[in-house]
Amino acid sequence: MGGAVGLKGTDDVSDKALLLGAKERSGPRALEMLTELLALYHGKKIPAALFTCSNEMGANELEKAGILDYETVYDSPDDTSAKDTRLACAAFMNGKVDLIVFCGGDGTTRDIYETVGRKVPILGVPAGVKMHSGVFGMNPAATAKTLKEFIDGRLSAASAEVMDLDEELYRQGEWSVRLFGTALTLAEPHYVQVGKMCFEEVDEEAVLDDLAEYVTDRMREEGGLWLLGPGSTVERVGRALGVEKSVLGIDAVENGRLAGSDLNEKGLLALLDGRGGARVVLSPVGAQGFILGRGNLELSPAVLRKLLKMDGGEKCDKPDFDALMIIATPAKLAATPVLRVDTGDAKIDSTFDEKGHLLVATGYRSLRLVAVGSGND
């Protein structure tokens, strides 16, 4: 829940997230995946034995999707915690399930892995802020396609890294990811994301400087409001401007000066309100390729509609993709053949599918056309 309100996650701060207006994501994302799964079977019975938990830990979403043939093996309390995740997984293990499907982020992945280890494959519906582990589908619809392939006997298990980072340090601008172990997941290269890849920056200092110079020159030439997304690549732009940019947050710069730091969704909407437009600088998550939907949930559908100048109605006609400036070093882009989006809004995602390609700056006035999509096509 913490992404849109700028908390970088909800470990130990879920009450604060709610007070800031955070909305629960796991239920809606789980429902989206289940609805798609049922549609893939043309609304007929899913040919698998389904086990779940009561209430908001699974049963509610199954029933909302119209899936009534399931067995509840764990009764969850009203106020759930990581302990309930572990107890539920232990119940699944006792039932000798073939696959555990969950909805959340890296923290949930870690809780599940600590219980099941490599005994059962796990598959995640992405709904967290931190999703560096390699067990998540690209988005709910892609997760449903992967799950159907598994149920139909066309997929086998493969190893995937379970990663997590310290949220307290993360909120302070320090990115410290830890490898917890290697779980089993489903081997589907098109619909399941790979783990986050880290790139050594020592050999790319000159390229990063060129990128920063290119972006800052564009900012000076064009003027107006610019949003700087998270990550060390974009942080180099802030350094070149001489502003103190938050490494993991979204900051605003106007006329060379900082206009907002570590902005959440409400802060971004307030800043964009009444303006003719703005641009946002983003860099893809290494190897995963996500430019939207991982680590920058502050760029919510409402914010993106303002940035892309969409009409806000049903059609989302003619989005202004020029509002997005994507930057990446050649080495990073070599391991990122496709840019991915998972905005949480199917209509916005579909506009990227229709667009097909985006320009990515790889150096000073050096541009490359790279495929982009949501994984729903």
C-alpha positions, 0 to 999 in steps of 0.5 A: 500500500505504501507506494503511492503515498511515498512510504516505499512499502508498508513494513511496520508502517501500515497504519501510517500508510492508511492515514495518508490515504493509501489504498489496499492493492493485493485484493484488487490485483488478485481479483484481476488475476482470477478474473483473467484466469477464469476468462482463459477457461471461457468461464468454465470450471478451472481444471485444478483443485483450489485451496485457499484461506478464508476472508480477505486472504483468498476466499473473498477474491475467489468468490468475487471472481465467480470461482466457487469450487475451492476448499478453505484450509486456513481460517484467517483472523480479521487483522492478519500479519506475516505469521498468517502467511506462514501458517497458511503456507504450512497448511498448503504444504500439509495438503501437498499442493503443487503450486502456491500463488500469492499476491504481494511484494518481496516481503511476502515472498520472503515470508513464504520462502522461509516456510516452503523453501524449495519444496513447492514452486511459488508464483507471485501476482505483483502488488507490492512496492519492492518486487526484485525477486524473480517469482512475479508475473509481469502483471496480473493478466500475465500471471494468469496466463502463466498459471493456466500454462502450469495447470494445463501441464505445459510449464515446469519449475525453475530456480529464482532468487528471493530478494528483499531490502530493508524498508527503513533504510530504503525510506532514508534513501539507501538501497540495500538488497539482500539475497535470502535464497533461491526458490522454485517458480515457473519457467515462463520467460515471457510472463515471469520477470527475472530478478533485478540485475545490478550493474557496476557503475565504475566502468560507465562513469563517462556514459552516465555523465554524458546522459546527465549532461544530455538531460540537463541540456534538454531541461534548460532548453525546454524549461518547465516542470521536470520530474526526476524518477528514482534510481542511481541513473536519474540521481546522476541528473540531479547531481549535474543540476546541483540539486539534492535528489532523493535516490529512491524518490520522485523529485520535481525541478523547475528552472533549475531549482528543486520544486519538490522532494520525495513526492507522493501521489498527492504531492505530484497531483497538487504540483501538476494541477493547473499546469499545461504539462510536465516531463518525467525522467525514468530509467528501467529496472535492470534486466526486468525492464520496468519503467512504470509499476516497480519502485515508482508507484507514486506515478499512479494512474491519476498522475500518469493521466495528467502527465500523458495528457489523457482525456480521463475518459474511457478511450485515453486517446492520443497520449503524449509519450513525449512527456516520458524521457527514458534513459539507460546506459548501453550496458543496462539496455543490453540486458533489457530487450523490452521495456515493461509497464504495469501501471495498475490501469489496463487502459493506460497499459494498452496505450503502451502496447499500441505504441509498441516502441519508445525512444531511450537515450543511451548517451549525449543525443544518442537515442535507441528505439526499444520495444515497450509493452505490458505483457498483456498482448 
